[in-house]
Amino acid sequence: MKKLAVLFLIWFSLLCCKRDTVQELIEPRVDIVKIDAMVDHLIFDKDIPGASVGISIKDSIVYRKGFGFTDTTKVEQIHPKSIFPIASITKLITAIGILKLQEEGRLSIEHPITQYFPELPKSYSKIKIKNLLNHTSGLTLMTELADSLRQYKGIDIRNEKIFDYLTPQRMNSPPNEVWAYNNTPGYLLLSLLIERVVQMDYGGFLHNYFSVPLGLKNFGLCSSGQFSNGYSLTFLMDNPMARYLDGSKIFEQLKGQGGICASAERFVGHYDSFAKWRAHI
């Protein structure tokens, strides 16, 4: 049975929210009734099957709750441990991974990407790792989604076939001149770079650098096979043409640009630790 639901990872910190919102939530008592009502209203208003909500303050979980069901048949209820693809939040983890490797002296974000990918065109030598991190590489976006968002248009985004795509003509602008969100090839290249530096696959890197040291359970690549009970899929509130993403066709093809699955309960409890790296990106 395919599961259809939405993940809400709600984080409140001074880095990402308005001051008045943060002040309201860091009071000794979190208004659970108000949060319940907000989520219930959103689920009803957007016709969402269900949601898993987690709120953390300074690495402490102050709210966790599941709402509704994992599918439209209303068979399996959502709970805080329910697994969801975290989609582009994966990029935060990839960026932290790059910075951790820099901290270990194994790379520098000032290095040109051709130092790690000699097979790339020489014209790419001015692109630095930091340009991939902050979306200023100038590379042409590779992931043109089909109208349904259910499959990529004949592009293999899963592995190093990406290098067949990266030709000298795949530049929209010189590096470090224009900001343009770059899902793939940008963050896919970063995950492949990680693999080359640590000499292990991206899933193994997540396990060794995040799951083990942080005690993160229910966390890893959606394609890793560790989620034996499956996971709930993502609901698109603002796209009536493609309200549900089929994880087997989208998220399980991705690596560092959007391929991680996690539970709200486990993930948000460590978010403040992740967020401190933002200043470096």
C-alpha positions in Angstrom: 0.0 0.0 0.0 1.4 3.4 -1.0 1.4 5.8 1.9 0.5 9.4 1.3 1.1 12.1 3.9 3.0 15.2 4.8 5.9 15.9 7.1 6.0 19.0 9.1 9.4 19.6 10.8 8.7 22.8 12.7 11.7 24.3 14.2 11.8 27.6 16.2 15.1 29.3 16.7 16.4 32.8 16.5 18.1 31.8 13.2 15.0 31.1 11.3 12.0 32.8 12.9 10.7 36.2 13.8 11.6 37.3 17.3 8.1 37.6 18.5 7.4 34.0 17.5 10.4 32.7 19.3 9.7 34.6 22.5 6.2 33.2 22.5 7.5 29.6 22.3 10.4 29.8 24.7 8.2 30.6 27.6 8.2 27.8 30.3 4.9 26.5 29.0 4.4 25.7 25.3 0.8 26.2 24.2 0.1 22.6 23.2 -3.6 23.3 22.6 -2.8 26.2 20.3 -0.3 24.1 18.3 -2.8 21.3 18.0 -5.5 23.7 16.7 -3.1 25.2 14.2 -2.1 21.8 12.7 -5.7 20.5 12.8 -6.8 23.6 10.9 -4.0 23.2 8.3 -4.8 19.6 7.7 -8.5 20.3 7.2 -7.9 23.5 5.1 -5.4 21.8 2.8 -7.1 18.4 2.7 -4.0 16.6 4.0 -4.2 13.0 5.0 -2.0 13.5 8.0 1.2 15.1 9.5 4.0 14.4 12.0 5.0 17.5 14.0 8.1 18.0 16.1 9.2 21.2 17.8 12.6 21.5 19.6 14.1 24.3 21.6 17.9 24.1 22.3 18.0 20.4 21.3 15.1 19.5 23.6 11.9 18.3 22.1 9.1 20.3 23.6 6.3 19.0 21.3 5.8 15.9 19.2 2.6 14.5 17.9 1.2 12.6 14.9 -2.0 13.7 13.2 -4.2 11.8 10.8 -3.2 8.8 8.7 -0.4 7.8 6.4 -2.7 7.1 3.5 -6.1 8.1 2.2 -7.7 4.8 3.2 -7.3 5.8 6.9 -5.8 2.5 7.9 -2.4 3.4 9.6 -2.2 6.4 12.0 0.8 8.8 11.9 2.8 9.0 15.1 6.0 11.0 15.9 8.2 8.0 14.9 6.6 7.8 11.4 9.2 8.0 8.6 9.1 10.7 5.9 11.4 11.9 3.2 12.8 15.2 4.4 13.4 16.3 0.8 15.6 19.4 0.4 16.3 19.6 4.1 18.8 16.9 3.1 20.9 19.7 1.7 21.5 21.0 5.2 23.0 17.6 6.2 25.1 17.5 3.0 26.5 21.0 3.7 27.3 20.0 7.3 29.1 17.0 6.0 31.2 19.1 3.8 32.1 21.4 6.6 32.9 18.5 8.9 35.4 17.2 6.3 36.9 20.6 6.1 37.2 20.7 9.9 39.1 17.4 9.6 41.4 18.9 7.0 40.3 16.6 4.2 39.1 19.3 1.9 38.6 23.1 1.7 35.5 24.8 0.5 37.9 27.2 -1.3 39.2 24.3 -3.5 38.0 24.1 -7.1 35.7 21.2 -7.8 38.0 20.0 -10.6 40.5 19.1 -7.9 38.2 16.3 -6.9 36.5 15.7 -10.3 39.3 15.8 -12.9 36.9 14.5 -15.5 35.0 17.7 -15.5 35.7 20.3 -18.3 38.6 22.6 -17.6 36.1 25.5 -17.8 34.7 24.3 -14.5 38.0 25.0 -12.7 36.8 28.4 -11.4 33.9 26.7 -9.6 34.8 26.2 -5.9 33.1 23.9 -3.4 31.6 26.9 -1.7 29.9 27.8 -4.9 28.1 24.5 -4.9 27.1 25.0 -1.2 25.7 28.5 -1.7 24.1 28.0 -5.2 26.5 30.3 -7.0 28.2 27.8 -9.3 26.5 29.0 -12.5 25.8 25.4 -13.5 22.6 24.8 -15.5 19.9 23.1 -13.4 19.7 19.5 -14.4 16.5 18.3 -12.7 13.7 19.4 -15.0 10.7 17.6 -13.6 7.9 16.2 -15.7 4.6 18.0 -15.3 3.4 15.4 -12.9 6.6 15.6 -10.8 6.5 11.8 -10.8 9.6 11.1 -12.9 12.6 12.8 -14.3 12.7 13.4 -18.0 15.1 10.8 -19.2 17.9 11.9 -16.9 19.8 9.5 -14.6 20.3 11.5 -11.5 21.4 8.7 -9.2 25.1 8.2 -9.9 28.1 9.4 -11.8 26.3 9.5 -15.1 25.9 13.1 -14.1 29.3 13.7 -15.7 27.9 12.8 -19.1 25.6 15.8 -18.6 28.2 18.3 -17.4 29.7 19.7 -20.6 31.3 23.1 -21.1 27.9 24.3 -22.4 26.2 23.6 -19.1 26.9 27.0 -17.6 24.3 29.7 -17.2 26.7 32.3 -15.8 30.2 32.6 -14.5 30.7 31.2 -10.9 30.1 33.5 -7.9 28.2 36.1 -9.9 24.5 34.9 -9.8 22.6 33.1 -7.1 20.3 30.4 -8.5 18.9 27.5 -6.6 20.7 24.4 -7.8 19.3 21.1 -6.7 21.1 18.9 -9.3 23.9 19.0 -10.3 24.9 21.2 -7.4 24.1 19.2 -4.3 24.5 15.8 -6.1 28.0 16.8 -6.9 28.6 17.6 -3.2 27.4 14.2 -2.2 29.6 12.5 -4.8 32.5 14.7 -3.6 31.9 13.4 -0.1 32.0 9.8 -1.4 35.3 10.4 -3.1 36.9 12.1 -0.1 35.8 9.5 2.5 35.9 6.5 0.2 32.5 5.2 1.1 29.0 5.7 -0.3 26.9 8.6 0.9 24.6 6.4 3.0 27.6 5.0 4.9 28.9 8.5 5.5 25.5 9.5 7.0 25.7 6.5 9.3 29.3 7.2 10.4 29.1 10.9 10.7 25.5 11.4 11.9 23.6 8.3 13.0 26.3 6.9 15.2 27.8 10.0 16.9 24.4 11.6 17.4 22.5 8.5 18.3 20.1 9.2 15.4 17.7 6.3 14.7 15.3 6.3 11.8 17.6 8.4 9.8 19.3 7.6 6.5 18.9 7.4 2.7 15.4 6.5 1.7 17.0 4.0 -0.7 19.1 2.3 1.9 16.6 -0.5 2.7 16.7 0.3 6.5 13.1 1.4 6.6 11.5 -2.1 6.4 8.1 -0.8 7.3 8.1 1.8 4.5 7.6 5.5 4.9 5.0 8.1 4.3 5.2 10.2 1.1 5.2 13.9 0.7 2.1 15.9 0.0 2.4 19.1 -2.1 0.0 21.7 -0.8 0.6 24.2 -3.6 0.5 22.0 -6.6 -2.9 20.5 -7.3 -1.5 18.8 -10.4 0.8 16.6 -8.3 -0.5 16.4 -4.8 1.6 13.4 -3.8 5.2 12.5 -4.6 5.9 8.8 -5.3 9.0 8.2 -3.2 10.1 5.2 -5.2 10.4 7.4 -8.3 11.8 10.6 -6.7 13.4 10.4 -3.3 14.9 7.0 -3.7 16.8 8.3 -6.8 18.4 11.1 -4.8 21.5 11.5 -2.7 22.7 14.7 -1.1 20.2 16.9 -2.8 17.1 15.3 -1.3 17.3 11.6 -0.5 17.2 11.4 3.3 14.4 9.9 5.2 13.8 10.5 9.0 11.2 10.8 11.7 10.2 14.2 13.1 10.7 12.9 16.7 14.4 12.0 16.1 15.4 14.7 13.6 14.2 17.8 15.2 15.7 16.9 18.5 19.1 17.5 17.0 18.2 20.5 14.8 19.8 23.2 17.0 23.1 21.2 16.7 22.7 21.3 12.9 21.7 24.9 12.7 24.9 26.2 14.3 26.7 25.4 11.0 24.5 27.8 9.0 26.9 30.7 9.7 29.6 28.8 7.8 27.6 28.3 4.6 
